[in-house]
């Protein structure tokens, strides 16, 4: 997410890199494995289309 959805990443968890990493990891710990797998796929797809970035955080298709 840091690479493919950089602006959304920092917009969500802040500009400080270390703090953002900790907050992102804590948020990821709250989700089931299948949700994380879906969000990872969205992040990878965002390399070609930034529209997929929103799916890395919440809502469809990874609810």
GULOLUM-668212 format. One record per residue: residue number from 0; y, x, z of N, C-alpha, C, O in turn. Coordinates in steps of 0.05 Angstrom, whole numbers, plus 32768, in hexadecimal, padded with zeros to 4 digits. Atoms other than C-alpha are relative to their C-alpha. Last residue first. Layout:
BEGIN
PT   torse    n.Y    n.X    n.Z   ca.Y   ca.X   ca.Z    c.Y    c.X    c.Z    o.Y    o.X    o.Z
PT     NUM      Y      X      Z      Y      X      Z      Y      X      Z      Y      X      Z
...
END
This chain:
BEGIN
PT   torse    n.Y    n.X    n.Z   ca.Y   ca.X   ca.Z    c.Y    c.X    c.Z    o.Y    o.X    o.Z
PT      62   7FFC   800F   7FE7   7F83   7EBE   803F   7FE8   8001   8011   7FE8   7FF5   8027
PT      61   8010   7FF4   7FEB   7F7C   7EF4   800A   8003   7FF3   801B   8005   8000   8030
PT      60   801B   800B   8000   7F90   7ED2   7FC9   7FEF   8009   8018   7FD7   8004   8019
PT      59   8013   7FFD   8016   7FBF   7EB8   7FDF   8001   801B   7FF3   8017   8027   7FF2
PT      58   8003   8015   8013   7FE5   7EC0   8020   7FEC   8006   7FEA   7FDC   8019   7FEC
PT      57   8006   801B   7FF6   7FF7   7EFF   8044   7FFD   7FED   7FE9   8004   7FF2   7FD2
PT      56   7FF7   8006   7FE5   8004   7F49   8040   7FF7   7FE5   800A   7FEE   7FE3   8021
PT      55   8009   7FEC   7FED   7FE1   7F69   8005   8007   7FF9   801C   7FFC   8005   802F
PT      54   801B   8006   7FF7   7FE7   7F2A   7FDB   7FF5   8014   8014   7FE0   8010   8020
PT      53   7FFE   8015   7FEC   8032   7F35   7FD7   7FE5   7FF9   800C   7FE3   7FF1   8023
PT      52   7FF8   7FF5   7FE5   8026   7F78   7FB5   8001   7FEA   8015   7FF8   7FEE   802C
PT      51   8017   8001   7FEE   8001   7F58   7F7A   8006   8009   801D   7FF7   8005   802F
PT      50   8003   801B   7FF7   8042   7F4A   7F56   7FE9   7FFD   8014   7FE8   7FEA   8024
PT      49   7FF6   8003   7FE5   804B   7F95   7F52   7FFE   7FE4   800C   8001   7FE0   8024
PT      48   7FEF   8018   7FFF   801F   7F97   7F15   8009   7FFB   801D   7FF9   7FF2   802D
PT      47   7FFA   8009   801B   7FF8   7FD5   7EFF   8013   7FE8   7FFF   801F   7FE3   7FEA
PT      46   7FF9   7FE8   800F   7FF4   7FFA   7F41   8008   7FF9   7FE4   8019   8008   7FD8
PT      45   7FE3   7FFD   8001   7FF7   7FB5   7F61   8009   801A   7FF2   8020   801D   7FEB
PT      44   7FF7   800E   8018   7FAD   7FAC   7F4F   801F   8003   7FFD   8029   8002   7FE7
PT      43   8008   7FEF   8017   7F9C   7FE1   7F83   8009   7FF3   7FE6   8011   8001   7FD4
PT      42   7FF0   7FE8   8000   7FC4   7FBB   7FB8   7FF9   8012   7FE8   800B   801D   7FDB
PT      41   7FE5   8008   8009   7FA4   7F79   7FA6   8012   8019   7FFE   8022   801B   7FEB
PT      40   8002   8006   801D   7F5F   7F99   7FAB   801B   7FF8   7FF5   8022   8001   7FDF
PT      39   8002   7FE6   800D   7F71   7FB5   7FF0   7FFF   7FFD   7FE1   800C   800C   7FD2
PT      38   7FE6   7FF5   8000   7F87   7F70   8005   8001   801C   7FF3   8014   8023   7FE6
PT      37   7FF0   800E   8013   7F45   7F53   7FF0   801C   800C   7FFE   8026   800F   7FE8
PT      36   800A   7FF8   801A   7F1E   7F88   8016   8010   7FF2   7FEA   8017   7FFF   7FD6
PT      35   7FF6   7FE5   8006   7F4A   7F7D   8053   7FF7   800A   7FE5   8006   8017   7FD7
PT      34   7FE4   8003   8006   7F3C   7F32   8050   800C   801C   7FFA   801C   801E   7FE7
PT      33   7FFD   800B   801B   7EF1   7F3F   8049   801E   7FFC   7FF9   8025   7FFF   7FE1
PT      32   8005   7FED   8015   7EF2   7F6E   8085   8004   7FF5   7FE4   800F   8003   7FD2
PT      31   801D   7FFD   8006   7F11   7F3B   80B3   7FFD   8013   7FE9   8010   8017   7FD9
PT      30   800C   800F   8016   7F5A   7F45   80C6   7FE2   8006   7FFD   7FD9   801C   8004
PT      29   8002   801D   7FF9   7F7D   7F57   8107   7FF1   7FF0   7FEB   7FEC   7FD8   7FEF
PT      28   8015   8004   7FEC   7F70   7FA2   8101   7FFC   7FE3   8007   7FE8   7FDC   8013
PT      27   8019   8000   800E   7F9A   7FA3   80C1   7FE9   7FFB   8013   7FD5   7FEF   800B
PT      26   8002   8019   800E   7FD8   7F90   80E9   7FE5   7FFD   7FF2   7FD8   7FE8   7FF2
PT      25   8004   8015   7FEC   7FCD   7FCA   8118   7FFD   7FE5   7FF3   7FEC   7FD5   7FFC
PT      24   801C   7FFD   7FF6   7FC4   7FFA   80DE   7FFA   7FEB   8015   7FE4   7FDF   8015
PT      23   8011   8009   8015   8005   7FE1   80BE   7FE2   8001   8009   7FD3   7FEE   8004
PT      22   7FFE   801D   8002   802B   7FE8   80FF   7FED   7FF5   7FEB   7FE1   7FE0   7FEF
PT      21   800C   800C   7FE9   8012   802F   810A   8000   7FE1   7FFF   7FEC   7FD4   8006
PT      20   801D   7FFB   8001   8021   8045   80C3   7FF2   7FF2   8018   7FDD   7FE5   8014
PT      19   800B   8013   8014   8066   8025   80C6   7FE2   8003   7FFE   7FD4   7FEF   7FFB
PT      18   8000   801B   7FF3   8075   804B   8107   7FF4   7FEC   7FED   7FE5   7FDA   7FF5
PT      17   8015   8000   7FEB   8061   808D   80E7   7FFE   7FE5   800E   7FE8   7FDB   8012
PT      16   801B   7FFE   800B   8089   8081   80A7   7FEA   7FFE   8015   7FD7   7FEF   8012
PT      15   800C   7FE9   7FF3   80C9   8068   80C7   7FE2   8002   7FF8   7FD3   7FEF   7FFE
PT      14   7FFC   7FE7   8010   80E5   8038   8094   7FF3   8018   800C   7FEC   802B   7FFE
PT      13   7FEA   7FEE   7FFA   80CB   7FF8   80B2   8000   801A   7FF0   7FEC   8021   7FE3
PT      12   8005   7FF0   7FE8   808A   7FD1   80B3   8015   8014   8007   8012   8023   801A
PT      11   8010   800F   7FEC   8096   7F98   8082   7FFE   800F   801A   8002   8003   8030
PT      10   7FF1   8018   7FF9   80CE   7FB4   8057   7FF2   7FF0   8015   7FFF   7FE2   8025
PT       9   7FEB   7FF8   7FEE   80AB   7FF8   8059   8011   7FE8   8008   801C   7FE7   801E
PT       8   800C   7FF3   7FE9   806B   7FDC   803C   8016   8007   8014   8014   7FFF   802C
PT       7   800B   8015   7FEF   808F   7FAD   800D   7FF5   800B   801A   7FF9   8000   802F
PT       6   7FE9   800F   7FF5   80B7   7FE6   7FF0   7FF8   7FEA   8013   8004   7FE6   8028
PT       5   7FF0   7FF1   7FED   807A   8013   7FE9   8017   7FF0   800C   801A   7FF1   8025
PT       4   7FEE   8016   7FF6   804B   7FE1   7FC8   8013   800C   8015   8017   8001   802A
PT       3   7FFD   8016   8014   8021   8010   7F9D   8014   7FEB   8008   8020   7FDE   7FF7
PT       2   7FFA   7FF6   801B   802A   8050   7FC6   8006   7FE9   7FED   801C   7FE9   7FE1
PT       1   7FE9   7FEE   7FFE   802E   8039   800F   8009   800A   7FE4   8021   800E   7FDF
PT       0   7FE8   8011   8000   8000   8000   8000   8019   8011   8000   802D   800A   7FF4
END
